[in-house]
Amino acid sequence: MIRLGNSKAQPAATSSRLRRLYAGALGGRRQELIWHCLAFSLAIQEINQNPRLLPNNITLGYTVYKNTLHPRVIYNALLDLLPSAQETIPNYKCGRQNNLLAVVEGSESDVSTDISSLLSIYKVPQLHPLLRHYQLHNTSVGGKDLGKNGDLEANSDIVNMIIFDNGSVLSVKVGNADICTKCPEDQHPNLDHTQCIPKDITFLSYEGTLGIIFIVFVLLLSIVTLLILGIFIKYIDTPIVKANNRDITYILLISLLLSFLSSLLFIGQPRRVTCLLRQTAFSTIFTVAVSSVLAKTITVVVAFMATKPGSRMRKWLGKSLANSIVILCSIVQIGLCLTWLGISPPFPEFDMQSHHAQMIWQCNEGSVAMFYGALGYMGFLAAISFMVAFLARKLPGAFNEAKLITFSMLVFCSVWVSFVPTYLSTKGKYMVAVQIFSILASSAGLLGCIFIPKCYIIVEINQNPRLLPNNITLGYTIYENNFDPRLTYDAVLDLLPSAQETIPNYQCGRQNNLLAVVEGSESDISIDVSSLLSTYKVPQLHPFLRHYQLHNTSVGGKDSGGNGDLEANLDIVNMITLPNYSVLSVKVGSIERQASGEIKLTIDQDAIVWPSWYKQMLPDSRCTPSCLPGHVKVTLEGEPICCYDCSLCGEGTVSSQKDADGCTKCPEDQHPNLDHTQCIPKEISFLSYEETLGIILIVLVLFLSLVTLLILGIFIKYIDTPIVKANNRDLTYVLLISLLLSFLSSLLFIGEPRRVTCLLRQTAFSTIFTVAVSSVLAKTITVVVAFVATKPGNRMRKWLGKSLANSIIILCSIVQIGLCLTWLSISPSFPESDMHSHQAQIIWQCNEGSVAMFYGALGYMGFLAAISFTMAFLARKLPGAFNEAKLITFSMLVFCSVWVSFVPTYLSTKGKYMVAVQIFSILASSAGLLGCIFIPKCYIIVVRPDLNIKDHLMMKNADGCTKCPEDQHPNLDHTQCIPKDITFLSFEGTLGIILIVLVLLLSLVTLLILGIFIKYIDTPIVKANNRDLTYILLISLLLSFLSSLLFIGQPRRVTCLLRQTAFSTIFTVAVSSVLAKTITVVVAFMAAKPGSRMRKWLGKSVAKSIVLLCSTVQIGLCLTWLGISPPFPEFDMHSHHGQIIWQCNEGSVAMFYGALGYMGFLAAVSFTVAFLARKLPGAFNEAKLITFSMLVFCSVWVSFVPTYLSTKGKYMVAVQIFSILASSAGLLGCIFIPKCYIIIVRPGLNIKDHLMMKSQGGI
């Protein structure tokens, strides 16, 4: 007999002891029982070493008692077991704390029955081998027997027999015992486990949503490939098509097309033929594609190496090398595939074990080694291509294809490295979908990286009528000059007919047109060449043409010197024909050589007599027209003085005459008009009550003040309810009144700056707002002290009460009042006029006096808010149905976010907009406190008064209550358990509808802005700062808005996989586009400096490379995420007592925050660069707008993290959707709304002169 028990860190008996005891007890019985005992000992050791089975350092032990087959000895042993002490005292436990868990015994049936009667008194389980073969003894009418293995042989009813006083018996059925039968492999139990139903056969079908999506992708990519192939066939003779081996290009395009189409073999019912063709066809086709890329890479390297003098690599040049590489690599893969088919070919099979309710119809790969061997061979070729292309990417050449191959192979390797873990982690149709996606993604990567830039060049450059009209290609042919006239003539005759045979006046076969001849022969040969070329009107370029003989149509020929110089002074004579046909010569000018060697031209316009029929304007003696008023002449270096350029007068200057040599600066209180022709008085600007911005802010102030008064009225009306009295009622009223005064104090910032208003603005706001923040701090400390004081014997109880909270408010407010009084005494605020910040306005504003005191008062409020936030965040999980620390955490988060954003925004603005920024910050932070703390309370008071009771707030649990199952919760009366509601952010719910409306509204606004930018595509403001990046940014913002719809609806496996990854990738494209625009602005201004080396970085390629590189990193992170630990749907039954939360588990939290952090890193870099570049010259420097947009972005996502961590269920999802919409809307509004305003409302500013705003030196 073995006693099982647990104790605190008490070691169990060793297996050797157990073996020794049993050996003595059993004697000559079968030795196999000893091994049963050893197995028993090892099982106990395994249990003791597993912390999940025995927590809190509890050890499972046992005691072995010898069975002497004597009832008295056995009873004595049992009595020794039960009290757990040395002396046998029934019903008492003396000394030891060991608990008896069960008794394992092997006595005869009569002894075992007696043991059972004794153990049942103490509720101790009894384990006996005989229990497998026993007759069921029960008190029901008629006995029921179990089978040989202890199984129930028939369904039985459990009946309660009620015996009345008169001896009658009533049978009441209270339950049943049914036989559970295992379902066949092709069936599964229904939800009630009452019957077996057939499993669904599942595979990736053409009719399913996932299959349709893949088919659309395949057809779309195939059409794109055919389109690119058509372009390359149409422009077959252009240099960019012929470059890097044209034949290999066509092989690559066709193999990519077949790769896309081969993915269709993976869709549909797995048949024997399709299973055989799937992997082998794809592997062979894709190997042809990768080997074509490898051949192109090696061709580039060999071509450059062959250019070196004496290089032996020239013999390798030609199509044979590339074709050999493709054929050789493909043969190896074909050999692998044939071996695969010969050894262990793929075949269709049904997988009935992976999913309990589905039979997965799939293709078994046959030999897994051959599958990964074929895949690894492609990866080996891709790795070689990547390394060779990476090393060759900097080789000279206007279009070195190695650069494109490097990117394409990087995409290829990233996709297939991520494929393996993802493929192994999925089952069924999703496993097939992973491979299809990998095929499409890697093929599209090759197609996009290699051919899209070429197509762009073909379409944009070869079809540019300004460069090459009618698809003309500029070529050249070099002929050696042997200083032999006969050979020179022969070469010229060979040029003219453009054929192999010299047949003058005929062009045989070729369509090359001779445009010009550049030659350097001797003069006699050059003249003969000229006579021959002039017959065919072919231009001749020769240095000798600088030394020419001057032939003119004047009376008598005039010759220049040998160098073409004038040898004598000349008179310019006007020949006048009189009515009698006589001719009169009148001198109207002269050409004279000066002593310095220069020639002086003199013309007397009044002496010239023009014929009556001559109606043309007199010729101008200048190279350019006269400069209009508002412009200044700019002398051109190396040109005559009569040749100059005209430039608009610089900022703050005017010119009122034509051909002005300089511009005049306007007085400080005036500014030039748009034409820079006169100075006009500047307007006085301040934030007034009459203008639109002032009216909007006043309406906001009054609205928020009325809301505060309404909340204050509710709290006064329900003054005696528990939720109002909770967390110090007096502090609540102080906080509400201080928030009301904070809203009203913002009115001091509107209107004309007077001395009194300037003195009161900052000091009144600082003091009032400090009272509000210190009230919040006092509430936070009150919450913490209240919970700490509940511990027995804690000394914090003496701090409880109103005195502590009032002391905190008074002390914090006195410090701020002292700061403000010091500010007023040292350097008070005063009104001033700023005439320099804006060229057309005089800004009437309040000078803060001491900037240090201003930021000191502001920093003190921030210090109090930071303490409140920290304490509230740490106390947010303290018990309580309405722990106010949770609300304070949110409110302080809003407060800190607003004022952290305030500082750089305040410094970047001027005039009334600077004042508006501070008013907005006051209103936003005060509204944050009001909304986060009081709106939930008002909701409970007005809408849910049933929760405004003391029992609910205290959350007391009575002893002796039964715990509900995980999927149920108690009703309000705690009398029964009711099923929990399944909750998620649905399309039908109010919150879901609001978010959908926001998404659609923002998407429509984005489409509208995109339409405006397409309509006005050629205007300066659209073309500025890289037009292509603008379109990429707008499209990515549109997709960001739409991607938030993935977060709404039932969490499915596909949506969980796509939610974070799709959003992260799309949003990274948007942020990297902003970063590229920022860097473009900086590089453009740096390149404008004389001698700057940054000019080579100008252009679209750098910007697109930034976007591509940043996006590739994020895609790599997302693919790694999906491969390591992908998101999946789950039910959370513990976060909410009345709901089951259906949500997406992010899988790897580290990867989630890694993807988010990478976007934040890009945004921080963009913000830093844009902030530093915001003051670079330019009427429309986009860096200013990017600074604001990145500030909004960073503020939103910094606030997102703690908010996301503090919420659960659909509200957690709503927080992320709101963050996506808010940050995307911030980018859209800050960058594009000002541009649309100029395009639509102020088209006069959308001109090149305004955007350039050039200032000339010396003006």
Beta strands, then each sheet from edge to edge (+ up, - down):
strand 1: 2-8
strand 2: 58-64
strand 3: 99-104
strand 4: 126-127
strand 5: 135-136
strand 6: 144-145
strand 7: 156-163
strand 8: 169-177
strand 9: 187-189
strand 10: 196-198
strand 11: 200-202
strand 12: 347-351
strand 13: 358-364
strand 14: 517-518
strand 15: 540-541
strand 16: 570-577
strand 17: 583-593
strand 18: 599-603
strand 19: 631-635
strand 20: 644-648
strand 21: 653-654
strand 22: 664-665
strand 23: 670-672
strand 24: 679-681
strand 25: 683-685
strand 26: 830-834
strand 27: 841-847
strand 28: 968-970
strand 29: 977-979
strand 30: 981-983
strand 31: 1128-1132
strand 32: 1139-1145
sheet 1: 2+ 1- 3+ 4+
sheet 2: 5+ 6-
sheet 3: 7+ 8-
sheet 4: 9+ 10-
sheet 5: 11+ 13+ 12-
sheet 6: 14+ 15+
sheet 7: 16+ 17- 18+
sheet 8: 19+ 20-
sheet 9: 21+ 22-
sheet 10: 23+ 24-
sheet 11: 25+ 27+ 26-
sheet 12: 28+ 29-
sheet 13: 30+ 32+ 31-
end
